[in-house]
Amino acid sequence: MTLYGVVDLGFAYQRNKAGTSPDVFTHPNTIYSQFGLVSGQKAASRWGLKGVEDLGRGLKAVFVLESGIDATNGSSGGFTRQSTLGLVQNGVGPMDLGRRLSPGSIAFVGIDPFNTNFRQASLDSSMGATNIRYSNMLALATKDFNGFQFMAGYSFETGLKAVDSPAQAGAFGTSNKFRVVSIAVRYSSGPVLLSVMFDTYLSPSSKNSSSVKQWNIGGVYDFKVVKVHAAFGQNIDGRVSGSNSGWWA
């Protein structure tokens, strides 16, 4: 078993200006600013436990328990970053059960030059499904085939909520759960890194809306003296927000 962790603290300055409508903003056109410590400025502060058990004939059981930390005050929210039990067979896998990053999020590691950090500068501020975790998930990954890796996952209940109907989350019955199908392909060879992902969110049967979908494609080319990063994506029938905030139609 391995104990690991990261503690990241930094300073941040933020400046916002309220809108002009008095019906929406209490103090229209007012400028607000703040300066202070921020936990996870460049890398999320976290700690975790992980381990491997050899079951023989190339089969291994693996587990990961990972918790986020607010390094500014020491608080922790439990193992909500990752809580999985999985199997690996001769380099194939893992097949994971539990809560973890989506296949699309894993496929996009390295595409974002800011590594999904630095707040609004990160990729998930506009492409939410590239940095999101799902609960109750079965996730599978193949080994590397000449640079290609295929990943897929299905969440029986994401743990996310629709903003316009939060009370439905957790309702009994599979058709009343906020579920998701996530698939991704990643190619890495030499200076080239390419990723494609697609997530479709299955709305509860009691919610009269289309299923929210998001697809993204991204790539990196390393010229040795400089790296070029590019990504493009689309939300369909709604918007997916990253960093576990939720989704809505």
C-alpha positions as CSV (number, residue, x, y, z in Angstrom):
1,M,0.0,0.0,0.0
2,T,1.2,3.5,-0.9
3,L,0.4,6.8,0.9
4,Y,0.7,9.8,-1.4
5,G,-0.3,13.4,-1.6
6,V,0.2,17.0,-2.8
7,V,-0.2,20.2,-1.0
8,D,-0.5,23.3,-3.2
9,L,-1.0,26.8,-1.9
10,G,-0.8,30.1,-3.8
11,F,-2.0,33.7,-3.9
12,A,-4.9,34.8,-6.2
13,Y,-6.3,38.1,-7.1
14,Q,-9.8,38.3,-8.7
15,R,-11.7,41.3,-10.0
16,N,-15.3,41.3,-11.1
17,K,-17.8,43.9,-12.3
18,A,-21.5,43.5,-11.7
19,G,-23.9,43.9,-14.6
20,T,-26.1,46.9,-15.4
21,S,-29.5,45.5,-14.7
22,P,-30.9,46.6,-11.3
23,D,-33.4,43.7,-11.5
24,V,-30.6,41.2,-11.4
25,F,-27.8,42.9,-9.4
26,T,-28.2,44.6,-6.0
27,H,-25.4,47.0,-6.8
28,P,-25.2,47.5,-10.6
29,N,-21.9,48.5,-12.2
30,T,-20.1,47.9,-8.9
31,I,-16.5,46.5,-9.1
32,Y,-15.5,43.8,-6.6
33,S,-12.1,42.5,-6.0
34,Q,-10.4,40.0,-3.6
35,F,-6.9,38.9,-2.8
36,G,-5.9,35.9,-0.7
37,L,-4.7,32.3,-0.4
38,V,-6.0,29.6,-2.7
39,S,-5.6,25.9,-2.3
40,G,-4.9,24.0,-5.5
41,Q,-3.7,26.8,-7.6
42,K,-1.5,24.7,-9.9
43,A,-2.3,21.2,-8.7
44,A,-5.2,20.1,-6.6
45,S,-4.2,19.6,-2.9
46,R,-5.0,16.0,-2.1
47,W,-3.9,12.8,-0.3
48,G,-4.7,9.2,-0.9
49,L,-4.0,5.5,-0.5
50,K,-3.5,3.0,-3.3
51,G,-2.5,-0.6,-3.4
52,V,-2.1,-3.7,-5.6
53,E,-2.7,-7.4,-4.7
54,D,-1.3,-10.1,-7.0
55,L,-4.0,-12.7,-7.6
56,G,-1.9,-14.9,-9.8
57,R,-1.7,-15.7,-13.5
58,G,-1.2,-12.1,-14.4
59,L,-4.4,-10.9,-12.6
60,K,-4.1,-8.1,-10.1
61,A,-6.6,-6.3,-7.8
62,V,-6.1,-2.6,-7.4
63,F,-7.7,0.1,-5.3
64,V,-7.4,3.8,-4.9
65,L,-8.9,6.1,-2.2
66,E,-8.2,9.8,-2.8
67,S,-9.4,12.8,-0.9
68,G,-9.2,16.5,-1.7
69,I,-7.8,18.9,0.8
70,D,-8.4,22.6,1.3
71,A,-4.9,23.5,2.4
72,T,-6.0,27.0,3.5
73,N,-7.9,25.5,6.5
74,G,-7.1,21.8,6.6
75,S,-10.6,20.6,5.7
76,S,-11.2,17.4,3.7
77,G,-14.4,16.1,2.1
78,G,-13.8,12.4,2.2
79,F,-12.6,10.2,-0.7
80,T,-14.7,12.1,-3.3
81,R,-11.8,12.5,-5.8
82,Q,-11.5,8.7,-6.3
83,S,-12.8,5.6,-4.6
84,T,-12.4,2.6,-6.8
85,L,-11.7,-1.1,-6.8
86,G,-10.5,-2.7,-10.0
87,L,-8.8,-5.5,-11.8
88,V,-5.8,-5.5,-14.2
89,Q,-5.0,-8.5,-16.4
90,N,-1.5,-8.7,-18.0
91,G,-1.5,-4.9,-18.6
92,V,-5.1,-4.8,-19.9
93,G,-7.3,-2.4,-17.9
94,P,-7.9,-1.4,-15.3
95,M,-11.6,-2.3,-15.0
96,D,-12.7,0.0,-12.3
97,L,-15.8,0.1,-10.1
98,G,-16.7,3.2,-8.0
99,R,-16.1,6.9,-8.3
100,R,-13.3,8.4,-10.5
101,L,-12.5,10.6,-13.4
102,S,-14.5,9.9,-16.6
103,P,-12.8,8.1,-19.5
104,G,-13.0,11.4,-21.4
105,S,-11.2,13.2,-18.7
106,I,-8.4,10.7,-18.6
107,A,-8.1,10.8,-22.4
108,F,-7.7,14.5,-22.2
109,V,-4.8,14.5,-19.7
110,G,-2.0,16.5,-21.3
111,I,-4.2,18.3,-23.8
112,D,-4.8,21.2,-21.5
113,P,-1.5,23.2,-21.1
114,F,-2.8,24.4,-17.7
115,N,-3.7,20.8,-16.7
116,T,-7.3,21.8,-15.7
117,N,-5.9,24.3,-13.1
118,F,-5.6,28.1,-12.9
119,R,-9.4,28.6,-12.7
120,Q,-10.8,30.3,-15.9
121,A,-7.7,29.5,-17.8
122,S,-8.3,25.8,-17.7
123,L,-10.0,23.8,-20.4
124,D,-12.8,22.6,-18.2
125,S,-14.2,26.2,-17.8
126,S,-15.7,25.7,-21.3
127,M,-15.4,21.9,-21.9
128,G,-16.7,20.6,-18.6
129,A,-16.7,16.9,-19.5
130,T,-12.9,17.0,-19.9
131,N,-12.5,17.2,-16.1
132,I,-15.3,15.5,-14.3
133,R,-15.9,12.6,-11.9
134,Y,-18.8,10.2,-11.9
135,S,-20.0,8.0,-9.1
136,N,-21.3,4.4,-9.4
137,M,-19.3,3.9,-12.5
138,L,-18.0,0.8,-14.4
139,A,-15.0,1.9,-16.4
140,L,-12.9,-0.1,-18.8
141,A,-9.6,0.6,-20.7
142,T,-7.6,-1.3,-23.2
143,K,-3.9,-1.6,-23.3
144,D,-1.9,0.4,-25.8
145,F,-2.3,-0.7,-29.5
146,N,0.4,1.0,-31.6
147,G,-0.3,4.2,-29.7
148,F,-4.1,3.9,-29.5
149,Q,-6.0,3.4,-26.3
150,F,-9.7,2.9,-26.0
151,M,-11.8,3.8,-22.9
152,A,-15.4,3.5,-22.0
153,G,-17.6,3.9,-18.9
154,Y,-21.1,3.8,-17.7
155,S,-22.4,5.4,-14.5
156,F,-25.5,4.0,-12.9
157,E,-25.9,7.2,-11.1
158,T,-23.4,10.0,-11.6
159,G,-23.9,11.8,-8.3
160,L,-24.4,15.0,-10.2
161,K,-27.6,17.1,-10.2
162,A,-29.6,19.0,-12.8
163,V,-29.7,22.6,-11.6
164,D,-33.4,23.0,-12.6
165,S,-34.5,19.8,-10.8
166,P,-32.1,18.8,-8.0
167,A,-34.8,16.9,-6.0
168,Q,-34.9,14.2,-8.6
169,A,-31.3,13.1,-8.0
170,G,-31.3,9.9,-6.0
171,A,-34.9,9.0,-6.7
172,F,-35.6,5.3,-6.7
173,G,-35.6,3.4,-10.0
174,T,-32.9,3.2,-12.6
175,S,-34.9,5.3,-15.1
176,N,-35.0,8.1,-12.4
177,K,-31.2,8.3,-12.1
178,F,-28.9,10.8,-13.7
179,R,-26.8,8.3,-15.7
180,V,-24.0,8.8,-18.3
181,V,-22.3,6.9,-21.0
182,S,-18.7,8.0,-21.6
183,I,-16.4,6.9,-24.4
184,A,-12.9,8.1,-25.5
185,V,-10.0,7.3,-27.8
186,R,-6.5,8.5,-27.2
187,Y,-3.5,8.3,-29.5
188,S,0.1,9.0,-28.4
189,S,3.2,8.5,-30.5
190,G,6.4,10.6,-30.5
191,P,5.5,14.3,-30.6
192,V,1.8,13.7,-31.3
193,L,-1.0,13.4,-28.8
194,L,-4.7,13.2,-30.0
195,S,-7.8,12.6,-28.0
196,V,-11.5,12.3,-28.8
197,M,-14.3,11.9,-26.2
198,F,-18.1,11.8,-26.1
199,D,-20.4,11.8,-23.1
200,T,-24.1,11.5,-23.2
201,Y,-26.2,12.2,-20.1
202,L,-29.3,10.1,-19.7
203,S,-32.1,12.2,-18.2
204,P,-34.5,10.8,-15.7
205,S,-37.8,9.6,-17.3
206,S,-39.7,12.1,-15.2
207,K,-37.6,15.0,-16.6
208,N,-39.1,16.3,-19.9
209,S,-35.9,17.3,-21.7
210,S,-33.5,15.9,-24.2
211,S,-30.4,14.1,-23.0
212,V,-27.4,16.5,-22.7
213,K,-24.4,15.5,-24.7
214,Q,-20.8,16.8,-25.1
215,W,-18.1,15.9,-27.5
216,N,-14.5,17.2,-27.6
217,I,-11.5,16.7,-29.7
218,G,-8.0,17.9,-28.8
219,G,-4.4,17.5,-29.8
220,V,-0.8,18.4,-28.9
221,Y,2.3,18.6,-31.1
222,D,5.7,18.9,-29.6
223,F,8.1,20.9,-31.8
224,K,10.8,20.5,-29.0
225,V,11.3,24.3,-28.7
226,V,7.5,24.9,-28.3
227,K,4.3,22.8,-27.8
228,V,1.1,23.6,-29.7
229,H,-2.1,22.7,-27.9
230,A,-5.6,22.9,-29.6
231,A,-9.1,21.7,-28.7
232,F,-12.6,22.1,-30.0
233,G,-15.9,20.8,-28.6
234,Q,-19.6,21.2,-28.5
235,N,-22.5,21.0,-26.0
236,I,-25.8,19.6,-27.3
237,D,-29.2,20.2,-25.7
238,G,-27.5,21.8,-22.6
239,R,-24.2,22.4,-20.9
240,V,-21.9,20.2,-18.9
241,S,-20.0,21.9,-16.1
242,G,-16.7,20.5,-15.0
243,S,-15.0,19.8,-11.7
244,N,-18.1,17.9,-10.4
245,S,-20.3,21.0,-10.3
246,G,-23.2,19.2,-12.1
247,W,-25.0,19.4,-15.4
248,W,-28.2,21.0,-16.6
249,A,-30.5,21.0,-19.7
